[in-house]
Amino acid sequence: MNNLQSSTKPRFKKIYIEITNVCNLQCDFCPKTKRMPKFLSIQEFEHVIDQVAPYTNYIYLHIMGEPLLHENLKEFIEIAAKKKIKVNLTTNGTLLNEEKDFLLELSALRQINISLHSFEANDQNRTLHDYVKSVMNFVKKATKHSELLCSVRLWNMNFGDIKGANSLNREIVELIEHELEIKESLEEKLCQDHSCKVSHNVYLNMARKFEWPDIKKEKFQEEVFCYGLRDQIGILVDGTVVPCCLDSEGTINLGNLYEDNLDKILSSERANNLYEGFSRRIAVEELCQRCGYATRF
């Protein structure tokens, strides 16, 4: 048995599946994508799920793009349920209240991550109050009518020379307190720990902004560890398998699920070299040497 498989439990804690690379926003922290815009068909999603089912119990509908734009999102989550796979999705939250109550009826949907930092990262045509109120209305419905976990995020903290758009953070936190009728100070909680439980099944967490890996940037370092191919892999909307969710352009193309099965792709020389490299804390891929996120480990 090769080192990318396990006989006792699924190999990966999570697999990221990009159901579309199209987004309705232009966040300044997002690297965007030069790939052709595409939405997965139901047949393509079924094929991807069949391939990943032996490898994980959890999928994340996120790499690039806004998953709530996909007209077949409900069907996708129901397909995952048939394979006993739990679904987590990440959204900018702008579309949550546009006939999205069906999300609360899907037992396979485990968690929704809402990137509140997307507001300040865009030129908005509505107020911050309206945006946060809309998101919190969905959160309140979720906690009342389902067991869905809601994680609201402010991943825009400064780190060294990397500055995030975060001047509205205090106002956002205060609006959350108001909308959810929180009596204690969330800001005080966040000063002690950058993550806190707000109410039943609702969490708020902050994190520093990071630079996405870019093959054109200078190297951070070659001595680095990463959980890519250990805890996770990503599958782009065109079927390209990548080692992690930050390879937004498919630079480290390990293979394509529409051409080979996942077992063969994960057993490839390139995949094994990358895995063994990180075992020695060496980034063998040029893109990994330019990843700001990997420097956290």
Short mmCIF file of the C-alpha atoms (twelve columns), coordinates in Angstrom:
data_MODEL
# 
_entry.id   MODEL 
# 
loop_
_atom_site.group_PDB 
_atom_site.id 
_atom_site.type_symbol 
_atom_site.label_atom_id 
_atom_site.label_alt_id 
_atom_site.label_comp_id 
_atom_site.label_asym_id 
_atom_site.label_seq_id 
_atom_site.Cartn_x 
_atom_site.Cartn_y 
_atom_site.Cartn_z 
_atom_site.pdbx_PDB_model_num 
ATOM 1   C CA . MET A 1   0.000   0.000  0.000   1 
ATOM 2   C CA . ASN A 2   1.462   3.411  -0.926  1 
ATOM 3   C CA . ASN A 3   1.870   6.190  1.636   1 
ATOM 4   C CA . LEU A 4   -1.108  8.166  0.328   1 
ATOM 5   C CA . GLN A 5   -3.692  5.590  1.357   1 
ATOM 6   C CA . SER A 6   -5.001  4.194  4.629   1 
ATOM 7   C CA . SER A 7   -6.555  0.854  5.409   1 
ATOM 8   C CA . THR A 8   -8.303  2.001  8.597   1 
ATOM 9   C CA . LYS A 9   -9.972  5.314  7.790   1 
ATOM 10  C CA . PRO A 10  -10.447 7.745  4.908   1 
ATOM 11  C CA . ARG A 11  -7.145  9.230  3.781   1 
ATOM 12  C CA . PHE A 12  -8.173  12.881 3.877   1 
ATOM 13  C CA . LYS A 13  -9.885  14.960 6.544   1 
ATOM 14  C CA . LYS A 14  -11.426 17.009 3.762   1 
ATOM 15  C CA . ILE A 15  -11.505 17.376 0.013   1 
ATOM 16  C CA . TYR A 16  -12.205 20.718 -1.603  1 
ATOM 17  C CA . ILE A 17  -14.470 20.615 -4.647  1 
ATOM 18  C CA . GLU A 18  -14.859 23.687 -6.814  1 
ATOM 19  C CA . ILE A 19  -18.383 23.541 -8.237  1 
ATOM 20  C CA . THR A 20  -17.854 26.851 -10.037 1 
ATOM 21  C CA . ASN A 21  -15.000 29.301 -10.468 1 
ATOM 22  C CA . VAL A 22  -17.431 32.190 -11.061 1 
ATOM 23  C CA . CYS A 23  -18.027 34.763 -8.319  1 
ATOM 24  C CA . ASN A 24  -20.389 37.722 -7.905  1 
ATOM 25  C CA . LEU A 25  -17.750 39.826 -6.095  1 
ATOM 26  C CA . GLN A 26  -14.244 41.128 -6.780  1 
ATOM 27  C CA . CYS A 27  -12.557 40.859 -3.371  1 
ATOM 28  C CA . ASP A 28  -9.193  42.602 -3.154  1 
ATOM 29  C CA . PHE A 29  -7.695  39.687 -1.191  1 
ATOM 30  C CA . CYS A 30  -8.688  37.124 -3.819  1 
ATOM 31  C CA . PRO A 31  -6.141  36.216 -6.512  1 
ATOM 32  C CA . LYS A 32  -8.968  35.711 -9.048  1 
ATOM 33  C CA . THR A 33  -8.521  33.107 -11.770 1 
ATOM 34  C CA . LYS A 34  -7.535  33.217 -15.406 1 
ATOM 35  C CA . ARG A 35  -9.239  29.882 -16.059 1 
ATOM 36  C CA . MET A 36  -12.301 29.638 -18.258 1 
ATOM 37  C CA . PRO A 37  -15.523 30.238 -16.285 1 
ATOM 38  C CA . LYS A 38  -17.378 27.005 -15.669 1 
ATOM 39  C CA . PHE A 39  -20.142 25.426 -13.584 1 
ATOM 40  C CA . LEU A 40  -20.061 21.704 -12.797 1 
ATOM 41  C CA . SER A 41  -22.883 19.689 -14.315 1 
ATOM 42  C CA . ILE A 42  -24.798 17.184 -12.206 1 
ATOM 43  C CA . GLN A 43  -23.153 14.334 -14.124 1 
ATOM 44  C CA . GLU A 44  -19.688 15.761 -13.495 1 
ATOM 45  C CA . PHE A 45  -20.390 16.216 -9.788  1 
ATOM 46  C CA . GLU A 46  -21.660 12.637 -9.498  1 
ATOM 47  C CA . HIS A 47  -18.430 11.419 -11.105 1 
ATOM 48  C CA . VAL A 48  -16.292 13.501 -8.729  1 
ATOM 49  C CA . ILE A 49  -18.213 12.266 -5.682  1 
ATOM 50  C CA . ASP A 50  -17.855 8.648  -6.794  1 
ATOM 51  C CA . GLN A 51  -14.087 9.203  -6.986  1 
ATOM 52  C CA . VAL A 52  -13.623 10.970 -3.649  1 
ATOM 53  C CA . ALA A 53  -16.084 8.927  -1.540  1 
ATOM 54  C CA . PRO A 54  -13.505 6.258  -0.526  1 
ATOM 55  C CA . TYR A 55  -11.050 8.969  0.532   1 
ATOM 56  C CA . THR A 56  -13.001 11.287 2.841   1 
ATOM 57  C CA . ASN A 57  -16.118 11.841 4.909   1 
ATOM 58  C CA . TYR A 58  -16.148 15.604 4.352   1 
ATOM 59  C CA . ILE A 59  -16.131 17.821 1.296   1 
ATOM 60  C CA . TYR A 60  -15.793 21.588 1.140   1 
ATOM 61  C CA . LEU A 61  -17.521 23.332 -1.747  1 
ATOM 62  C CA . HIS A 62  -14.910 25.998 -2.175  1 
ATOM 63  C CA . ILE A 63  -11.697 26.908 -3.950  1 
ATOM 64  C CA . MET A 64  -12.514 29.784 -6.269  1 
ATOM 65  C CA . GLY A 65  -16.016 31.056 -7.017  1 
ATOM 66  C CA . GLU A 66  -19.228 31.540 -5.050  1 
ATOM 67  C CA . PRO A 67  -21.046 28.194 -4.575  1 
ATOM 68  C CA . LEU A 68  -24.432 29.849 -3.946  1 
ATOM 69  C CA . LEU A 69  -24.418 30.985 -7.583  1 
ATOM 70  C CA . HIS A 70  -24.806 27.362 -8.703  1 
ATOM 71  C CA . GLU A 71  -28.372 26.466 -9.643  1 
ATOM 72  C CA . ASN A 72  -27.771 22.788 -8.787  1 
ATOM 73  C CA . LEU A 73  -26.329 23.327 -5.305  1 
ATOM 74  C CA . LYS A 74  -29.265 21.586 -3.605  1 
ATOM 75  C CA . GLU A 75  -28.934 18.546 -5.882  1 
ATOM 76  C CA . PHE A 76  -25.176 18.406 -5.253  1 
ATOM 77  C CA . ILE A 77  -25.625 18.249 -1.488  1 
ATOM 78  C CA . GLU A 78  -28.289 15.567 -1.876  1 
ATOM 79  C CA . ILE A 79  -25.900 13.524 -4.068  1 
ATOM 80  C CA . ALA A 80  -23.238 13.794 -1.360  1 
ATOM 81  C CA . ALA A 81  -25.773 12.631 1.230   1 
ATOM 82  C CA . LYS A 82  -26.364 9.408  -0.709  1 
ATOM 83  C CA . LYS A 83  -22.645 8.673  -0.335  1 
ATOM 84  C CA . LYS A 84  -22.816 9.525  3.392   1 
ATOM 85  C CA . ILE A 85  -20.528 12.504 2.869   1 
ATOM 86  C CA . LYS A 86  -20.976 15.648 4.946   1 
ATOM 87  C CA . VAL A 87  -20.778 18.991 3.162   1 
ATOM 88  C CA . ASN A 88  -19.216 22.272 4.258   1 
ATOM 89  C CA . LEU A 89  -19.488 25.332 2.074   1 
ATOM 90  C CA . THR A 90  -17.829 28.745 2.111   1 
ATOM 91  C CA . THR A 91  -19.662 31.825 0.887   1 
ATOM 92  C CA . ASN A 92  -19.352 35.604 0.898   1 
ATOM 93  C CA . GLY A 93  -22.887 35.658 2.302   1 
ATOM 94  C CA . THR A 94  -24.377 38.110 -0.177  1 
ATOM 95  C CA . LEU A 95  -26.807 35.531 -1.602  1 
ATOM 96  C CA . LEU A 96  -27.856 33.760 1.587   1 
ATOM 97  C CA . ASN A 97  -31.336 35.230 1.770   1 
ATOM 98  C CA . GLU A 98  -32.230 34.851 -1.890  1 
ATOM 99  C CA . GLU A 99  -34.379 31.742 -1.629  1 
ATOM 100 C CA . LYS A 100 -31.615 29.844 0.180   1 
ATOM 101 C CA . ASP A 101 -33.779 28.489 3.023   1 
ATOM 102 C CA . PHE A 102 -33.507 25.076 1.336   1 
ATOM 103 C CA . LEU A 103 -30.012 24.866 2.851   1 
ATOM 104 C CA . LEU A 104 -31.591 24.407 6.280   1 
ATOM 105 C CA . GLU A 105 -33.450 21.306 5.099   1 
ATOM 106 C CA . LEU A 106 -30.375 19.396 3.920   1 
ATOM 107 C CA . SER A 107 -29.114 16.965 6.545   1 
ATOM 108 C CA . ALA A 108 -25.785 16.460 4.751   1 
ATOM 109 C CA . LEU A 109 -24.913 20.157 5.035   1 
ATOM 110 C CA . ARG A 110 -22.763 20.298 8.154   1 
ATOM 111 C CA . GLN A 111 -21.285 23.801 8.204   1 
ATOM 112 C CA . ILE A 112 -21.446 27.090 6.372   1 
ATOM 113 C CA . ASN A 113 -18.508 29.508 6.540   1 
ATOM 114 C CA . ILE A 114 -19.419 33.128 5.867   1 
ATOM 115 C CA . SER A 115 -16.587 35.476 4.909   1 
ATOM 116 C CA . LEU A 116 -17.693 38.804 6.383   1 
ATOM 117 C CA . HIS A 117 -14.352 40.329 5.414   1 
ATOM 118 C CA . SER A 118 -15.585 40.284 1.810   1 
ATOM 119 C CA . PHE A 119 -17.666 43.439 2.448   1 
ATOM 120 C CA . GLU A 120 -14.775 45.816 3.030   1 
ATOM 121 C CA . ALA A 121 -12.800 44.130 0.249   1 
ATOM 122 C CA . ASN A 122 -15.333 45.279 -2.367  1 
ATOM 123 C CA . ASP A 123 -17.100 48.358 -3.646  1 
ATOM 124 C CA . GLN A 124 -20.551 47.645 -2.254  1 
ATOM 125 C CA . ASN A 125 -23.915 48.857 -3.500  1 
ATOM 126 C CA . ARG A 126 -25.537 48.353 -0.095  1 
ATOM 127 C CA . THR A 127 -24.768 49.356 3.454   1 
ATOM 128 C CA . LEU A 128 -22.750 47.371 5.958   1 
ATOM 129 C CA . HIS A 129 -25.793 47.248 8.236   1 
ATOM 130 C CA . ASP A 130 -27.948 45.702 5.510   1 
ATOM 131 C CA . TYR A 131 -25.263 43.148 4.684   1 
ATOM 132 C CA . VAL A 132 -24.641 42.018 8.259   1 
ATOM 133 C CA . LYS A 133 -28.375 42.036 9.050   1 
ATOM 134 C CA . SER A 134 -29.063 39.818 6.037   1 
ATOM 135 C CA . VAL A 135 -26.334 37.342 7.054   1 
ATOM 136 C CA . MET A 136 -27.463 37.294 10.677  1 
ATOM 137 C CA . ASN A 137 -31.079 36.710 9.635   1 
ATOM 138 C CA . PHE A 138 -29.927 33.523 7.921   1 
ATOM 139 C CA . VAL A 139 -27.819 32.557 10.946  1 
ATOM 140 C CA . LYS A 140 -30.815 33.013 13.250  1 
ATOM 141 C CA . LYS A 141 -32.974 30.825 11.008  1 
ATOM 142 C CA . ALA A 142 -30.233 28.196 10.933  1 
ATOM 143 C CA . THR A 143 -29.911 28.010 14.709  1 
ATOM 144 C CA . LYS A 144 -33.680 27.889 15.154  1 
ATOM 145 C CA . HIS A 145 -34.603 25.369 12.470  1 
ATOM 146 C CA . SER A 146 -31.510 23.193 11.988  1 
ATOM 147 C CA . GLU A 147 -28.269 21.929 13.493  1 
ATOM 148 C CA . LEU A 148 -26.201 23.687 10.842  1 
ATOM 149 C CA . LEU A 149 -22.927 25.114 12.152  1 
ATOM 150 C CA . CYS A 150 -22.363 28.746 11.169  1 
ATOM 151 C CA . SER A 151 -18.835 30.158 11.213  1 
ATOM 152 C CA . VAL A 152 -18.616 33.885 10.500  1 
ATOM 153 C CA . ARG A 153 -15.139 35.006 9.560   1 
ATOM 154 C CA . LEU A 154 -13.019 38.135 9.616   1 
ATOM 155 C CA . TRP A 155 -9.860  36.890 7.976   1 
ATOM 156 C CA . ASN A 156 -8.355  40.317 7.444   1 
ATOM 157 C CA . MET A 157 -5.991  40.979 10.341  1 
ATOM 158 C CA . ASN A 158 -2.646  42.622 9.648   1 
ATOM 159 C CA . PHE A 159 0.468   40.453 9.680   1 
ATOM 160 C CA . GLY A 160 3.853   42.110 9.236   1 
ATOM 161 C CA . ASP A 161 3.887   43.962 5.940   1 
ATOM 162 C CA . ILE A 162 0.622   42.334 4.867   1 
ATOM 163 C CA . LYS A 163 -2.229  44.734 5.603   1 
ATOM 164 C CA . GLY A 164 -5.857  43.684 5.555   1 
ATOM 165 C CA . ALA A 165 -8.917  45.815 4.911   1 
ATOM 166 C CA . ASN A 166 -10.180 45.749 8.478   1 
ATOM 167 C CA . SER A 167 -11.261 49.240 9.513   1 
ATOM 168 C CA . LEU A 168 -14.883 48.060 9.797   1 
ATOM 169 C CA . ASN A 169 -14.200 45.066 12.045  1 
ATOM 170 C CA . ARG A 170 -15.332 46.727 15.262  1 
ATOM 171 C CA . GLU A 171 -18.546 47.908 13.632  1 
ATOM 172 C CA . ILE A 172 -19.184 44.453 12.204  1 
ATOM 173 C CA . VAL A 173 -18.699 42.822 15.608  1 
ATOM 174 C CA . GLU A 174 -21.072 45.340 17.214  1 
ATOM 175 C CA . LEU A 175 -23.685 44.658 14.548  1 
ATOM 176 C CA . ILE A 176 -23.402 40.925 15.220  1 
ATOM 177 C CA . GLU A 177 -23.931 41.600 18.923  1 
ATOM 178 C CA . HIS A 178 -27.009 43.673 18.141  1 
ATOM 179 C CA . GLU A 179 -28.592 41.301 15.626  1 
ATOM 180 C CA . LEU A 180 -28.019 38.182 17.750  1 
ATOM 181 C CA . GLU A 181 -28.839 40.001 20.996  1 
ATOM 182 C CA . ILE A 182 -25.487 39.173 22.537  1 
ATOM 183 C CA . LYS A 183 -25.090 40.933 25.900  1 
ATOM 184 C CA . GLU A 184 -21.394 40.313 26.480  1 
ATOM 185 C CA . SER A 185 -18.580 41.950 24.542  1 
ATOM 186 C CA . LEU A 186 -17.405 39.810 21.644  1 
ATOM 187 C CA . GLU A 187 -14.482 42.171 21.156  1 
ATOM 188 C CA . GLU A 188 -13.181 41.287 24.617  1 
ATOM 189 C CA . LYS A 189 -13.492 37.590 23.835  1 
ATOM 190 C CA . LEU A 190 -11.653 38.035 20.565  1 
ATOM 191 C CA . CYS A 191 -8.833  39.913 22.305  1 
ATOM 192 C CA . GLN A 192 -8.199  36.831 24.431  1 
ATOM 193 C CA . ASP A 193 -8.625  34.340 21.619  1 
ATOM 194 C CA . HIS A 194 -9.197  35.111 17.958  1 
ATOM 195 C CA . SER A 195 -12.059 32.629 17.902  1 
ATOM 196 C CA . CYS A 196 -15.149 32.460 20.089  1 
ATOM 197 C CA . LYS A 197 -18.535 30.812 20.336  1 
ATOM 198 C CA . VAL A 198 -21.199 33.467 19.857  1 
ATOM 199 C CA . SER A 199 -24.302 31.377 20.521  1 
ATOM 200 C CA . HIS A 200 -25.634 27.871 19.832  1 
ATOM 201 C CA . ASN A 201 -23.827 26.566 16.731  1 
ATOM 202 C CA . VAL A 202 -22.562 30.058 15.839  1 
ATOM 203 C CA . TYR A 203 -18.856 30.903 15.890  1 
ATOM 204 C CA . LEU A 204 -16.857 34.026 15.098  1 
ATOM 205 C CA . ASN A 205 -13.210 33.763 14.195  1 
ATOM 206 C CA . MET A 206 -10.530 36.155 13.051  1 
ATOM 207 C CA . ALA A 207 -7.323  35.346 11.235  1 
ATOM 208 C CA . ARG A 208 -4.500  37.241 9.648   1 
ATOM 209 C CA . LYS A 209 -4.504  37.999 5.963   1 
ATOM 210 C CA . PHE A 210 -2.038  35.906 3.978   1 
ATOM 211 C CA . GLU A 211 -0.534  36.084 0.524   1 
ATOM 212 C CA . TRP A 212 -1.807  33.452 -1.881  1 
ATOM 213 C CA . PRO A 213 0.916   31.400 -3.541  1 
ATOM 214 C CA . ASP A 214 1.977   32.848 -6.852  1 
ATOM 215 C CA . ILE A 215 4.544   31.252 -9.129  1 
ATOM 216 C CA . LYS A 216 5.705   34.737 -10.192 1 
ATOM 217 C CA . LYS A 217 6.528   35.918 -6.661  1 
ATOM 218 C CA . GLU A 218 9.802   35.592 -4.807  1 
ATOM 219 C CA . LYS A 219 10.329  32.460 -2.733  1 
ATOM 220 C CA . PHE A 220 9.391   32.560 0.930   1 
ATOM 221 C CA . GLN A 221 11.468  29.529 1.819   1 
ATOM 222 C CA . GLU A 222 12.101  25.959 0.751   1 
ATOM 223 C CA . GLU A 223 12.145  24.500 4.272   1 
ATOM 224 C CA . VAL A 224 8.438   24.275 5.016   1 
ATOM 225 C CA . PHE A 225 5.726   21.815 5.993   1 
ATOM 226 C CA . CYS A 226 2.212   21.611 4.568   1 
ATOM 227 C CA . TYR A 227 -0.861  19.436 5.040   1 
ATOM 228 C CA . GLY A 228 -1.507  19.297 1.312   1 
ATOM 229 C CA . LEU A 229 -1.858  15.634 0.237   1 
ATOM 230 C CA . ARG A 230 -1.922  14.703 3.932   1 
ATOM 231 C CA . ASP A 231 -5.150  16.187 5.256   1 
ATOM 232 C CA . GLN A 232 -6.572  17.571 2.037   1 
ATOM 233 C CA . ILE A 233 -6.620  17.834 -1.721  1 
ATOM 234 C CA . GLY A 234 -8.548  20.069 -4.079  1 
ATOM 235 C CA . ILE A 235 -10.447 19.376 -7.274  1 
ATOM 236 C CA . LEU A 236 -10.918 22.268 -9.668  1 
ATOM 237 C CA . VAL A 237 -14.058 22.720 -11.709 1 
ATOM 238 C CA . ASP A 238 -12.401 21.220 -14.808 1 
ATOM 239 C CA . GLY A 239 -11.429 18.051 -12.911 1 
ATOM 240 C CA . THR A 240 -7.815  18.998 -12.198 1 
ATOM 241 C CA . VAL A 241 -6.561  17.527 -8.916  1 
ATOM 242 C CA . VAL A 242 -4.327  19.823 -6.856  1 
ATOM 243 C CA . PRO A 243 -2.651  19.197 -3.477  1 
ATOM 244 C CA . CYS A 244 -4.471  21.955 -1.583  1 
ATOM 245 C CA . CYS A 245 -7.199  24.585 -1.771  1 
ATOM 246 C CA . LEU A 246 -4.741  27.431 -2.444  1 
ATOM 247 C CA . ASP A 247 -3.608  26.234 -5.865  1 
ATOM 248 C CA . SER A 248 -6.227  28.365 -7.571  1 
ATOM 249 C CA . GLU A 249 -4.785  28.030 -11.077 1 
ATOM 250 C CA . GLY A 250 -3.958  24.332 -11.050 1 
ATOM 251 C CA . THR A 251 -0.224  25.013 -11.158 1 
ATOM 252 C CA . ILE A 252 0.541   21.713 -9.407  1 
ATOM 253 C CA . ASN A 253 -1.555  19.606 -11.742 1 
ATOM 254 C CA . LEU A 254 -1.489  16.062 -10.366 1 
ATOM 255 C CA . GLY A 255 -3.921  14.735 -12.962 1 
ATOM 256 C CA . ASN A 256 -7.500  15.012 -14.090 1 
ATOM 257 C CA . LEU A 257 -10.442 13.049 -12.677 1 
ATOM 258 C CA . TYR A 258 -12.058 12.862 -16.099 1 
ATOM 259 C CA . GLU A 259 -8.984  11.148 -17.521 1 
ATOM 260 C CA . ASP A 260 -7.718  8.969  -14.635 1 
ATOM 261 C CA . ASN A 261 -9.119  7.647  -11.371 1 
ATOM 262 C CA . LEU A 262 -8.118  9.311  -8.112  1 
ATOM 263 C CA . ASP A 263 -6.123  6.325  -6.896  1 
ATOM 264 C CA . LYS A 264 -3.831  6.504  -9.924  1 
ATOM 265 C CA . ILE A 265 -3.466  10.285 -9.602  1 
ATOM 266 C CA . LEU A 266 -2.490  10.101 -5.933  1 
ATOM 267 C CA . SER A 267 0.022   7.355  -6.697  1 
ATOM 268 C CA . SER A 268 1.797   9.405  -9.361  1 
ATOM 269 C CA . GLU A 269 5.474   10.297 -9.133  1 
ATOM 270 C CA . ARG A 270 4.705   14.006 -8.752  1 
ATOM 271 C CA . ALA A 271 2.263   13.395 -5.893  1 
ATOM 272 C CA . ASN A 272 4.676   11.081 -4.090  1 
ATOM 273 C CA . ASN A 273 7.589   13.498 -4.499  1 
ATOM 274 C CA . LEU A 274 5.533   16.332 -3.031  1 
ATOM 275 C CA . TYR A 275 4.340   14.191 -0.108  1 
ATOM 276 C CA . GLU A 276 7.800   12.856 0.693   1 
ATOM 277 C CA . GLY A 277 9.272   16.345 0.366   1 
ATOM 278 C CA . PHE A 278 6.999   17.740 3.051   1 
ATOM 279 C CA . SER A 279 7.851   14.745 5.232   1 
ATOM 280 C CA . ARG A 280 11.395  16.148 5.169   1 
ATOM 281 C CA . ARG A 281 10.071  19.732 5.498   1 
ATOM 282 C CA . ILE A 282 11.143  20.492 1.942   1 
ATOM 283 C CA . ALA A 283 8.909   22.212 -0.601  1 
ATOM 284 C CA . VAL A 284 9.789   20.476 -3.848  1 
ATOM 285 C CA . GLU A 285 7.245   22.411 -5.907  1 
ATOM 286 C CA . GLU A 286 8.016   25.973 -7.005  1 
ATOM 287 C CA . LEU A 287 4.510   27.150 -6.040  1 
ATOM 288 C CA . CYS A 288 4.841   25.748 -2.504  1 
ATOM 289 C CA . GLN A 289 8.066   27.705 -2.060  1 
ATOM 290 C CA . ARG A 290 6.032   30.842 -2.716  1 
ATOM 291 C CA . CYS A 291 3.133   30.130 -0.355  1 
ATOM 292 C CA . GLY A 292 2.667   32.561 2.523   1 
ATOM 293 C CA . TYR A 293 0.106   30.316 4.196   1 
ATOM 294 C CA . ALA A 294 2.513   27.401 4.508   1 
ATOM 295 C CA . THR A 295 4.841   29.520 6.659   1 
ATOM 296 C CA . ARG A 296 2.277   29.186 9.487   1 
ATOM 297 C CA . PHE A 297 3.198   25.530 10.107  1 
# 
